[in-house]
Amino acid sequence: MAKDTFEKTKDFVDEKLGQTKEYLGDSYKKTRERVDDFLGDARKQWKGVSAQLPDQWEDVSGEVKKYVKKNPVASLAIAAGVGFLVGLLFSRRD
């Protein structure tokens, strides 16, 4: 009788393990597909953005140069302020 109960329990556990593997396998596969789709979309978007960066950088750098030429004192003050803040951030020691 104990041997029979043991066999039934073993069969039950084996069945549940099989069901769990099947369930997790489908879930893993679906999750993996979603992650792959997301990464594929992210790569496509990054390629589009990275293609536009050089053009936008030229526009921004041109505007900065114009501002600096028109406002040299303000530009110097801004640069000094940014330098001061960066210095504070990196010099903090606990």
C-alpha positions as CSV (number, residue, x, y, z in Angstrom):
1,M,0.0,0.0,0.0
2,A,2.8,2.5,0.8
3,K,4.5,1.6,-2.4
4,D,1.3,2.2,-4.3
5,T,0.8,5.6,-2.6
6,F,4.4,6.5,-3.4
7,E,3.9,5.6,-7.1
8,K,0.7,7.7,-7.3
9,T,2.4,10.6,-5.6
10,K,5.4,10.3,-7.9
11,D,3.1,10.2,-11.0
12,F,1.1,13.2,-9.7
13,V,4.3,15.2,-9.1
14,D,5.7,14.2,-12.6
15,E,2.5,15.3,-14.2
16,K,2.5,18.7,-12.4
17,L,6.2,19.2,-13.3
18,G,5.4,18.5,-16.9
19,Q,2.5,21.0,-16.9
20,T,4.7,23.6,-15.2
21,K,7.5,23.2,-17.8
22,E,4.9,23.5,-20.5
23,Y,3.4,26.6,-19.0
24,L,6.8,28.3,-18.3
25,G,8.1,27.3,-21.8
26,D,5.2,29.1,-23.5
27,S,5.5,32.1,-21.2
28,Y,9.3,32.3,-21.7
29,K,8.9,32.0,-25.4
30,K,6.3,34.8,-25.5
31,T,8.4,37.0,-23.2
32,R,11.5,36.4,-25.3
33,E,9.5,37.3,-28.5
34,R,8.3,40.5,-26.9
35,V,11.8,41.5,-25.8
36,D,13.2,40.7,-29.2
37,D,10.5,42.9,-30.8
38,F,11.2,45.7,-28.4
39,L,14.9,45.5,-29.1
40,G,14.4,45.5,-32.8
41,D,12.2,48.6,-32.6
42,A,14.7,50.3,-30.4
43,R,17.5,49.5,-32.9
44,K,15.4,51.0,-35.7
45,Q,14.7,54.1,-33.7
46,W,18.3,54.6,-32.7
47,K,19.4,54.3,-36.3
48,G,17.0,57.0,-37.3
49,V,18.0,59.3,-34.5
50,S,21.7,58.7,-35.0
51,A,21.4,59.6,-38.6
52,Q,19.9,62.9,-37.7
53,L,22.4,63.8,-35.0
54,P,25.2,65.2,-37.2
55,D,22.8,67.7,-38.9
56,Q,21.2,68.7,-35.6
57,W,24.7,69.1,-34.0
58,E,25.7,71.5,-36.8
59,D,22.6,73.6,-36.2
60,V,23.1,73.7,-32.4
61,S,26.8,74.5,-32.7
62,G,26.1,77.3,-35.2
63,E,23.5,78.8,-32.8
64,V,25.9,78.6,-29.9
65,K,28.7,80.3,-31.9
66,K,26.3,83.1,-32.9
67,Y,25.2,83.6,-29.2
68,V,28.8,83.7,-28.0
69,K,29.8,86.3,-30.6
70,K,26.8,88.5,-29.7
71,N,27.1,88.0,-25.9
72,P,30.8,87.3,-25.0
73,V,30.5,88.4,-21.4
74,A,27.3,86.5,-20.7
75,S,28.9,83.4,-22.4
76,L,31.9,83.7,-20.2
77,A,29.7,84.0,-17.1
78,I,27.7,80.9,-18.1
79,A,30.9,78.9,-18.7
80,A,32.3,79.9,-15.4
81,G,29.0,79.0,-13.6
82,V,28.9,75.6,-15.3
83,G,32.6,75.0,-14.5
84,F,31.9,75.9,-10.8
85,L,29.0,73.5,-10.6
86,V,30.9,70.7,-12.2
87,G,33.8,71.4,-9.8
88,L,31.4,71.2,-6.8
89,L,29.9,67.9,-8.0
90,F,33.2,66.2,-8.5
91,S,34.9,67.6,-5.4
92,R,32.3,66.4,-2.9
93,R,33.8,63.9,-0.5
94,D,31.8,62.1,2.1
